[in-house]
Amino acid sequence: MRSFTFERASSPAAAAKAVAERPGAKFIAGGTNLLDLMKLQIETPTHLVDVNRLGLDAIEATPDGGLRIGALVRNTDLAADARVRRDYAILSRALLAGASGQLRNKATTAGNLLQRTRCPYFYETALPCNKRAPGSGCAAIGGLNRNQAVLGASEACIATHPSDMAIAMRALDATVETVSPDGASRAIPVADLHRLPGDTPEIETILAAGELITAVTLPPPAPGVHVYRKVRDRASYAFATVSVAAILTRDGGRISGGRLAFGGLAHKPWRVEAAEREIGRGAEAVADIVLAGARTSEHNAFKLPLVRRTLAVTLTEAAQGTRR
């Protein structure tokens, strides 16, 4: 790990200004992703700005009946909150499907949204990676690409986004609140936060230099059955091969509508609203739209039928009332 300087910010705006004014500066909170990347010298910040004492760790009701989740709320606390478990069960289940108990105790809401890909070629510094070293190439293309993207990828990058929580947030239509170095704030729909790779996979979000996430706001609870189904190579502590975050409405014994977001398929949480209008027609009709334009690599074509099967099981269980 390379040497760096360190400071504790006194306010969100001061933290944003400190990072914006110092080249190579980074925010640090739980550090569950950043510190690993620093040890491997994939991330080499020259200055760290600690935001842990900014008071952004509360979960509060909003006037319209939603929830405002501070950026520093730990994953464990968010998953265990009674309001989240009751009204946003999809979020609690997605959080509990991720990482380990020890990591969830440290990981924060904002950090979870901003964690970087777990593509093995991103972590292997001896091999080319456009996300790690722009212009060097993508070793995953033509390499072992079993868990890489099948949607929204480019010739520069086929990595996937690793967050379970972000998939649930996308299904919930969450909004991300930020503060800029000049103290200005803005609200970003979570649908717009993450970017597809295009020719610049190293630019992963639309956040400006120094812009700090301060909270995530959830709208009033959406009615329906909440399901988070994650398919992975082992039962715990593994990233999704395919995941589905679903909020589904029932009409008698059938699913009549709802929302669907997918993980493990793309560089960002994947949701196609047009497909949701076909939920009443069944999983195959929905999957046909979700997977339109999919492009597989040598080792990950199995993801396409896996999406169909995972979606079919999700809809069937929700229709039968076996999942809430």
Sequence and secondary structure as in RCSB ss.txt:
>XXXX:A:sequence
MRSFTFERASSPAAAAKAVAERPGAKFIAGGTNLLDLMKLQIETPTHLVDVNRLGLDAIEATPDGGLRIGALVRN
TDLAADARVRRDYAILSRALLAGASGQLRNKATTAGNLLQRTRCPYFYETALPCNKRAPGSGCAAIGGLNRNQAV
LGASEACIATHPSDMAIAMRALDATVETVSPDGASRAIPVADLHRLPGDTPEIETILAAGELITAVTLPPPAPGV
HVYRKVRDRASYAFATVSVAAILTRDGGRISGGRLAFGGLAHKPWRVEAAEREIGRGAEAVADIVLAGARTSEHN
AFKLPLVRRTLAVTLTEAAQGTRR
>XXXX:A:secstr
    EEEE SSHHHHHHHHHHSTTEEEESS TTHHHHHHTTSS  SEEEE TTSS   EEE TTS EEEETT BH
HHHHH HHHHHH HHHHHHHHTSS HHHHHH BHHHHHH     HHHH TTS BTTTSTTS BTTTTS  TTS S
SS  SS       HHHHHHHHTT EEEEE TTS EEEEEHHHHB   TT TT  BS  TT EEEEEEE S   SE
EEEEEE SSSSS   SEEEEEEEEEETTEEEEEEEEEESSSSS B  HHHHTTGGG HHHHHHHHTTT    TT 
TTHHHHHHHHHHHHHHHHHHT   
